[in-house]
Amino acid sequence: MLFLSDRQGLSIWTASMLDEADNLHRLKELGYNKLVLISDSPLLNALQVINPGNADLKRRTYERVLSDSSRSWPTIHQDEDILIKSLP
């Protein structure tokens, strides 16, 4: 996503790494100030669901990687496709 949007950033698989104070502090030192979580695209989900045996496949959303601590951070933008939070 970063490459396609011509943006620079750090890709992580789950926000739980930000639950550790040392990791969060280091990222802030490096200039990171936002957490952006993106759901799978609706088109990707539709293509997966039409494959035989995948009719019950649910779209993977950013909710599955959101950590308990990051839920309380200030929300800048939220819809079903993207969630942007400000690092505390």
N, C-alpha and C positions, 0 to 999 in steps of 0.2 A: 504494500500500500504506500509506503514511504516513497519508493522509487516511482511508482505511477503518478503520485501527486506532486512530484518534484520537491519533496520536503526532506529535511534532515531530522533524524531522531534515533531513538533506540528501540528496537523491537524486542519485546519480551513475551513469553508464552502465557504468563499469569501475573496478576497484580499482587499475588501473595509475597513476592520478593520485596515489595515495598513495605511490608509489615515490619521488617527489620529496620530499626532506627539507623544503623550504620549505612545500609544501602540507600535509604531515603536521603540521608545527609549527604552522601557522596554524589548522588544524582543532582541534588540542589547545588552543590559546589560546582558541578560541571555545567550548570546553567539550565537544567531541565526544570520546567515549572508547571507542566500539564501532563495529565494522564489521559490518553485518548484510546478508547476501546471501540472496536468495530465488529459488528455482527457479520456472519456470512451473508453474501449477497442473495437477494431473493431469486435471481436467475440461477445461481449455482445450486441453491436448494431445489428449485424446480427441476433442474437437470438430473439431480441425484434421485429425486423422488420417482421419476418416471422409469428408472432402471428397475427391472424385475426384482421383486423381493424388498424393495426399499420404500414401499408405499407408506409405511408408518414412520419414516424418518422425519424427525423434527429439525427445523432450522436451528443451527447453533447461534446463540446470541451472546453478546458481551457479558450477560449476567453470570455465565458459568465461570468466568475468570476474574470477576470482581471480588476482591478480598473484603473481609469484615471491616478492617480499618479504613479502606478507601471508600466504602459506602458513605461514611460520614463527612468526607471532604466536600468542599463547596462545588456544586454542579454549575458549569458554565453553559452547557447545552446537553439536551437529552432527547432522543427520539428512538424509534425501534431499531434504527440502523447504527447509531453512533452515540457514544457517551463521552463527554469531555469534562474532566474534573481538574480543579486547581490543586496542586500539591500544597499541603499545609506548611 
